[in-house]
Amino acid sequence: MVAGPDPGEGGGHHDRRERPDRERPRQRYEQLVTQAKELIAQVARAQFALGDMALEIEPMRSVGGSMPNGTDDLFTVTESLQMFADDIGVERRTVEDWRYTANRWPKGRRKEGVSFTVHRILASVLDGDERWAAIEDAPFNPRTGARQWTPDGAKRVVGQRVDRPVTVDEKVQAVADLTRDDEVAAQVATDLLKRPAVTEHVTPAEKVRVVTELTRDDTVAQQVTTDLLRRPAVARTAMRDDTTRMLVNRAQFENSHETRDRIRERTPAVRAIEHTIEYLDLVGSCHGFVATLGRLVPQLRGQEFTEDERETVRRQIGRVRAAADWLEGALDNGEFTLDEQLVQLLKGE
């Protein structure tokens, strides 16, 4: 017969009457915390004692100060601390931390019951009086309901980044530190912008700035613009802007011109067709002008014109004469371009 799982190993069903009292684990935890605090206090005293020893071996001195050794064995500070670290079996960096913290917290200023770690963090408070006062003012811990020091509490006092951010500013700083890599930042930004609750808090100006940054690439900008103008409300609003409307019209003209040039290159016969159409338009315009004059001028018999009216007609005749001269010259010498003076004349300027 195969033996079943041992209930003590968690494989069977416990009788409710055999469950231990829920208070017992809590009581045991509190006992362990009390014992741990005693050990931490012992560790702190030991670390301060080791720091005092390192200070005795190498007292703190000003930058560039001489070494008052008094013996023939002249070592640098680093060499002395390295030798001490090697002899007791720890890293030199650890010895340096002990020494620095012990120097910043002389005997009589060390707070009993506060860990060496907290003393080391608060050691960065420059002013001695501020440092002594700071360690006496432990922050409130909402979890325990008491004032007590934690490494994060000490870091908040000296302005260092905490390991467990709580406030909005701390969380923002933590995210900034984690997204220093551009690829990570891009992925995080993409994910965040997919959350409607996030984007609704972004101001319109900030959204415009983000879109501008994201569409610096012309290919991306073209696709985004195309998609946006497919939205009727967006297109209507955009076309109310004079500059936008002018640029769109210009783009349409240029696109048409480019399309016509491509067709001409691919189909030479198109140019011959265009030539015929343009020739017929030109002859038709001249014929239409002459026909119009032939119809209107006889009807003017018996009418009187003011001096201003006569002057206006004379100016228009001058424009017609200049245009006719230009056309005749173009036919003779093949020069079909407009100079600036002629453009102004034809415009009536």
Secondary structure as the mmCIF struct_conf table of DSSP 4:
data_model
#
loop_
_struct_conf.conf_type_id
_struct_conf.id
_struct_conf.beg_label_comp_id
_struct_conf.beg_label_asym_id
_struct_conf.beg_label_seq_id
_struct_conf.end_label_comp_id
_struct_conf.end_label_asym_id
_struct_conf.end_label_seq_id
HELX_LH_PP_P HELX_LH_PP_P1 VAL A 2 ASP A 6
HELX_RH_3T_P HELX_RH_3T_P1 PRO A 7 GLU A 9
TURN_TY1_P TURN_TY1_P1 GLY A 10 GLY A 10
BEND BEND1 GLY A 12 GLY A 12
HELX_LH_PP_P HELX_LH_PP_P2 HIS A 13 ASP A 15
HELX_RH_3T_P HELX_RH_3T_P2 ARG A 16 GLU A 18
BEND BEND2 ARG A 19 ARG A 19
HELX_LH_PP_P HELX_LH_PP_P3 PRO A 20 ASP A 21
TURN_TY1_P TURN_TY1_P2 ARG A 22 ARG A 22
HELX_RH_AL_P HELX_RH_AL_P1 GLU A 23 ILE A 57
BEND BEND3 GLU A 58 GLU A 58
TURN_TY1_P TURN_TY1_P3 VAL A 63 GLY A 64
BEND BEND4 THR A 71 ASP A 72
HELX_RH_AL_P HELX_RH_AL_P2 VAL A 77 ILE A 88
TURN_TY1_P TURN_TY1_P4 GLY A 89 GLY A 89
BEND BEND5 VAL A 90 VAL A 90
HELX_RH_AL_P HELX_RH_AL_P3 ARG A 92 ARG A 104
BEND BEND6 TRP A 105 TRP A 105
TURN_TY1_P TURN_TY1_P5 LYS A 107 GLY A 108
BEND BEND7 ARG A 109 ARG A 110
HELX_LH_PP_P HELX_LH_PP_P4 LYS A 111 LYS A 111
TURN_TY1_P TURN_TY1_P6 GLU A 112 GLY A 113
BEND BEND8 VAL A 114 VAL A 114
HELX_RH_AL_P HELX_RH_AL_P4 PHE A 116 LEU A 122
TURN_TY1_P TURN_TY1_P7 ALA A 123 SER A 124
BEND BEND9 ASP A 127 ASP A 127
HELX_RH_AL_P HELX_RH_AL_P5 GLY A 128 GLU A 136
BEND BEND10 ASP A 137 ASP A 137
HELX_LH_PP_P HELX_LH_PP_P5 ALA A 138 PRO A 139
STRN STRN1 PHE A 140 ASN A 141
TURN_TY1_P TURN_TY1_P8 PRO A 142 GLY A 145
STRN STRN2 ALA A 146 ARG A 147
HELX_RH_AL_P HELX_RH_AL_P6 PRO A 151 VAL A 158
TURN_TY1_P TURN_TY1_P9 GLY A 159 GLY A 159
HELX_LH_PP_P HELX_LH_PP_P6 GLN A 160 VAL A 162
BEND BEND11 ASP A 163 ARG A 164
BEND BEND12 THR A 167 THR A 167
HELX_RH_AL_P HELX_RH_AL_P7 VAL A 168 LEU A 178
TURN_TY1_P TURN_TY1_P10 THR A 179 THR A 179
BEND BEND13 ASP A 181 ASP A 181
HELX_RH_AL_P HELX_RH_AL_P8 ASP A 182 LEU A 193
TURN_TY1_P TURN_TY1_P11 LYS A 194 LYS A 194
HELX_RH_AL_P HELX_RH_AL_P9 PRO A 196 THR A 199
TURN_TY1_P TURN_TY1_P12 GLU A 200 HIS A 201
BEND BEND14 VAL A 202 VAL A 202
HELX_RH_AL_P HELX_RH_AL_P10 PRO A 204 LEU A 214
TURN_TY1_P TURN_TY1_P13 THR A 215 THR A 215
BEND BEND15 ASP A 217 ASP A 217
HELX_RH_AL_P HELX_RH_AL_P11 ASP A 218 LEU A 229
TURN_TY1_P TURN_TY1_P14 ARG A 230 ARG A 230
BEND BEND16 ARG A 231 ARG A 231
HELX_RH_AL_P HELX_RH_AL_P12 PRO A 232 MET A 239
TURN_TY1_P TURN_TY1_P15 ARG A 240 ARG A 240
BEND BEND17 ASP A 241 ASP A 241
HELX_RH_AL_P HELX_RH_AL_P13 ASP A 242 ARG A 266
HELX_RH_AL_P HELX_RH_AL_P14 PRO A 268 LEU A 296
HELX_RH_3T_P HELX_RH_3T_P3 VAL A 297 LEU A 300
TURN_TY1_P TURN_TY1_P16 ARG A 301 GLY A 302
HELX_RH_AL_P HELX_RH_AL_P15 GLU A 307 ASN A 333
HELX_LH_PP_P HELX_LH_PP_P7 THR A 337 ASP A 339
HELX_RH_AL_P HELX_RH_AL_P16 GLU A 340 LEU A 346
TURN_TY1_P TURN_TY1_P17 LYS A 347 GLY A 348
#
